[in-house]
């Protein structure tokens, strides 16, 4: 046995999945039958797209509700927020903020309101 062979292949801090807190709007948590906040494991690179992929994989009933099935673009009237910043217009490869990855802040999916 060579030195460090016991840890070979084991995830390192850089590659281990990160637990991200995701807060869902009422209509989506009712559909998925989950509490207001779920914890989603996100691998590297931890991006907006990889988080949404992991959310849809963990809760398949949410596929097509947050993003379009075909284009995978954010649906109208759904917004993304983290660390008091609107991330709704960011590309899928946009990195998640460090505070979200550390668990200090949640990632919010918000159902936007419209009308007058």
C-alpha positions as CSV (number, residue, x, y, z in Angstrom):
1,X,0.0,0.0,0.0
2,X,1.4,3.4,-1.0
3,X,1.1,6.5,1.1
4,X,-2.3,8.1,0.8
5,X,-3.7,5.1,-1.1
6,X,-6.5,4.9,1.4
7,X,-7.7,8.3,0.3
8,X,-7.1,7.9,-3.4
9,X,-10.4,8.4,-5.2
10,X,-12.0,10.0,-2.2
11,X,-13.6,13.4,-2.8
12,X,-11.5,16.3,-1.8
13,X,-12.9,19.6,-0.5
14,X,-12.6,21.0,-4.0
15,X,-14.5,18.1,-5.7
16,X,-16.9,17.0,-2.9
17,X,-20.5,17.9,-3.5
18,X,-21.7,21.0,-1.6
19,X,-24.9,21.2,0.3
20,X,-26.9,24.2,-1.0
21,X,-30.0,25.5,0.8
22,X,-32.7,26.3,-1.7
23,X,-35.9,28.1,-0.8
24,X,-38.9,27.4,-3.0
25,X,-42.1,29.4,-3.5
26,X,-45.3,28.0,-2.1
27,X,-46.6,26.7,-5.4
28,X,-43.5,24.7,-6.2
29,X,-43.1,23.3,-2.7
30,X,-46.7,22.2,-2.8
31,X,-46.2,20.5,-6.2
32,X,-43.0,18.8,-5.0
33,X,-44.4,18.1,-1.5
34,X,-41.4,19.5,0.2
35,X,-40.8,22.1,3.0
36,X,-40.0,25.7,2.2
37,X,-36.3,25.0,2.2
38,X,-34.6,21.9,0.6
39,X,-30.9,21.0,0.7
40,X,-29.5,20.1,-2.7
41,X,-26.0,18.5,-3.3
42,X,-24.2,20.3,-6.0
43,X,-20.9,19.1,-7.6
44,X,-18.2,21.1,-9.2
45,X,-18.3,23.4,-10.9
46,X,-21.0,24.8,-8.6
47,X,-22.9,27.0,-10.9
48,X,-26.5,28.3,-11.4
49,X,-27.1,25.6,-14.0
50,X,-25.6,22.7,-12.0
51,X,-27.8,23.7,-9.0
52,X,-30.9,23.7,-11.2
53,X,-29.9,20.4,-12.7
54,X,-29.4,18.9,-9.3
55,X,-32.7,20.3,-8.0
56,X,-34.6,18.8,-11.0
57,X,-32.8,15.5,-10.6
58,X,-33.7,15.3,-6.9
59,X,-37.3,16.5,-7.5
60,X,-38.3,15.4,-11.0
61,X,-41.8,16.9,-10.6
62,X,-40.1,20.3,-10.8
63,X,-38.7,19.7,-14.3
64,X,-40.2,22.3,-16.6
65,X,-41.6,24.5,-13.8
66,X,-38.4,26.5,-13.2
67,X,-36.9,26.2,-16.6
68,X,-38.3,25.4,-20.0
69,X,-38.0,21.7,-20.9
70,X,-36.4,22.3,-24.3
71,X,-34.5,25.6,-24.1
72,X,-33.6,25.1,-20.3
73,X,-34.0,28.9,-19.9
74,X,-35.6,30.4,-16.9
75,X,-39.4,30.5,-17.1
76,X,-41.1,34.0,-17.1
77,X,-42.2,35.0,-13.7
78,X,-39.6,33.0,-12.0
79,X,-36.6,34.8,-10.4
80,X,-33.4,33.6,-8.8
81,X,-31.8,35.5,-5.8
82,X,-28.8,34.9,-3.6
83,X,-27.0,37.2,-1.2
84,X,-29.5,40.0,-1.9
85,X,-28.6,39.9,-5.6
86,X,-30.9,39.1,-8.5
87,X,-29.3,36.3,-10.5
88,X,-32.2,35.8,-12.8
89,X,-30.4,37.1,-16.0
90,X,-27.1,35.3,-15.3
91,X,-26.0,32.5,-17.6
92,X,-26.1,28.8,-16.5
93,X,-22.3,28.7,-15.9
94,X,-22.5,31.6,-13.5
95,X,-20.7,30.5,-10.3
96,X,-22.8,30.3,-7.1
97,X,-21.7,32.9,-4.4
98,X,-19.4,31.6,-1.7
99,X,-21.9,32.4,1.0
100,X,-24.4,30.1,-0.8
101,X,-21.9,27.3,-1.1
102,X,-20.9,27.6,2.6
103,X,-24.5,27.3,3.6
104,X,-24.5,30.8,5.2
105,X,-27.1,32.1,2.7
106,X,-29.9,30.3,0.8
107,X,-30.5,30.3,-2.9
108,X,-34.0,31.7,-3.5
109,X,-36.4,30.7,-6.3
110,X,-39.1,33.3,-6.3
111,X,-42.4,33.4,-8.2
112,X,-42.6,36.9,-9.5
113,X,-45.8,38.9,-9.5
114,X,-47.2,40.9,-12.3
115,X,-50.3,42.9,-13.0
116,X,-51.8,46.1,-11.8
